[in-house]
Amino acid sequence: MTPHALAPHDQALFERVSARRVAVDDGVEIDALVGGSGPPLLLLHGHPQTRAMWHKVAPALARRHTLVLADLRGYGDSSKPTGLPDHSNYAKRTLARDQVALMQALGFARFDVLAHDRGARVAHRLAVDHPERVGRMVLLDVAPTLAMYERTTQAFATAYWHWFLLIQPAPLPERLIQADPAAYVREVIGRRSAGLAPFTPAALAAYERAAALPGTAHGICEDYRAAAGVDLDHDRADREAGRRMATPTLVLWGAQGVVHTCFEPMTEWQRVASNVQGEPLACGHYIAEEVPELLLARISPFLSPDEAHA
């Protein structure tokens, strides 16, 4: 584990955190911020974002939790290896192992998880493959990956156009992103929220900076290619074996979002999880940035049940 100086883009968004870089697998390194005090809480971001997405809720969470804000493999300041032919080095199973290794290196054998979007897909696999590691889990604005592919409609494919662009063979989608990374970020985020108004200039700048880094476009595409291939194989194997997620889980989604309008999130999570609760919130896709206070009010008693009932 290597401590390093806090970068300017992190300094603009977070206070009282330190930066860590941990080697996890085959030369891959995961970059993370650590801060706060209390039981460990791993925060995993979505697409096309980085750990910067948690900046509005991190100060409050840090009062009760030791936060670990990680950049997923392929995103932000973490490593971006070239994808294997079967994309398995970007499978959610692999990305989940990254996070287990990160938390182990930081001294946390067991931890809670708060995860959004792509990070929530990693968290799902983490809870299935490593149930002994996860205490409680909050997933934001996702339905299970297999359900979303099996129940794809024209409305969903139109709204989540990037899902089907990014899985195309390299290098076409990479070239399109690299042509104007900032425009790509703003287009994806703006379409899945009420425009760009909920996002601070510093957060948008962090996303745009990360998207322009060498290897990010490829890492993003490999994440989605894995989701449309090897991840589905793993999910189908779970279904055939009757393997379900047992971790106590809270699922929240945006009432104005595509997941809410195109799927039935609770029904789908109940198919794959044995201990799950959830509800929609009055927002779009980017819950932590659109309605941070509402999110904190809902997750705080779930993540700290003893304090909530004291």
Order of alpha helices (4+ residues) and beta strands (2+ residues): beta-alpha-beta-beta-beta-alpha-beta-alpha-beta-alpha-beta-alpha-alpha-alpha-alpha-alpha-alpha-alpha-alpha-beta-alpha-alpha-beta-alpha-alpha-alpha
